[in-house]
C-alpha cells in the first residue's frame, strides 16, 4: 500500500486524487494533506481520511483550522467512525502552516509518494525538498518544471527519484515512450483543446471577460488553469515542462489543436510511426496511472467509444490570436531564468485579469514587457530562481500601477 502526501488536496486534481483513493482503499492511504486556504473542504477530508498531518499555506486559515479541530475533538465521542479510515483515531492530526508546512508534508517520513497538485510556482520548494528526502513524486504542478526544470530533473536523477506526470498530455507522452529507445524519438506532439475562444475572432477575444474565459469546453479545471487554457499559456507551460520531463529540445516539441480532447498527445518516431494515447476527458485516469506506475489498476471509469465520437479533428495553433504560446517557446529558447520570468509574470497577470484590472490581451502584452526587461542567466540554485520570481512579480505589479 502506498501512503500519499497530497499538496493541493482541495483543488481539482487533489480532489480527484482522493476519488481514486476511495476507489482503491487496498492500494492507497492518505498520510498528509496540504492546501492553500480552503479549510472548509480540508476539514471534511480530515474527517474522512484521517491524515496524521495537514498544512495550510495561509497562516491565519491554519489557526482557524486548529480551533475547528479542537471543537471537533470535543464532539468526537458522538461522531461515527468513517469506514475509509477505520483504524485512525479521530483528529490525531498535526496542523502546520506556510511554506514550511508544505515542505513538512512533502518530506514526511510516513509518506511514500508525494502528489504535487498545487497551482503556481509555490510548488517548486516542496518539490525540491521532497526530492532531497528521496520521495517519488506524481507531478501535476507544471510550474515546478517551467521555472526550474533543469535543476529539478538533475536533482531527481542524482537522488534516484521517479517523477511521474499527472497532466493528461504528459501522461500520454510518458505512456507512448514506454519501452522505446530515446534515439528512436523524432518528436513529441502535444495536443491542445483550443480553449473557449478557439473559434472566436481576435477582436471578440480582446473584449472577453474572465467569466467567459473560465468556460472551458471539455475539462473541469481550477480558475488559474482555465485562464491559462484560454490564453494557450497552459500549452506553452506544457511545452517547457515536456522539454525537461522527457529531455527533448524545443524543436522536437510540436503543438496541435485538437478540439475533441480525445487524443491526449502523441509521439512520432524516426520510422514515421505515430503512437497516440486516447481516452475520454477524465483526469482520474492519468492520476491513477501516476499513482500505480509501473503497474496498472483496473478501473470503472468511462470508456472511450470511437464509433460514438465519429470524428477527430486537428488544427495549427494561431499564435496571432494566442500569443502566449509563442512567448513560451521564446522563453524556452532564451533559456536560463527566462521561463521563470515568463511564468511569474503570467501568474500575476492572470490574477489581475480575474480581478478585472486588465484585459485579456494585457496578459501577453505585459509578459513580453517583463521578458524584454530581463537578461536571462544560467542558474544553479533554488534561491536564484526564487529571487528572479520575486523580481518579476514586483516588476509587473509596479508596471500595472
Secondary structure, DSSP 4 states (H G I P E B T S, - for coil): -EEEEEETTTSHHHHHHHHHHHHTTTTEEEEEEEESS-HHHHHHHHHHH--SEEEESSHHHHHHHHHHHHHHHHHGGGSPPPGGGTTSPTT--EEEEHHHHHHHHHH-TT-SEEEE---STTHHHHHHHHHHTT-EEEE--THHHHHHHHHHHHHHHHHT--EEE-SHHHHHHHHHTTT--GGGEEEEEEEE---TTTT--HHHHHT--HHHHT--SS----HHHHHHHHHTHHHHHHHHHHHHHTT--GGGEEEEE-TT--EEEEEEETTS-EEEEE--S-HHHHHHHHHHTTS-----SPPP-HHHH-----EE--TTT-HHHHHHHHHHHH-TTHHHHHHHHHHHHHHHHHTTSS-TTHHHHHHHHHHHH-------SHHHHHHHHHHHHHHHHHHH-
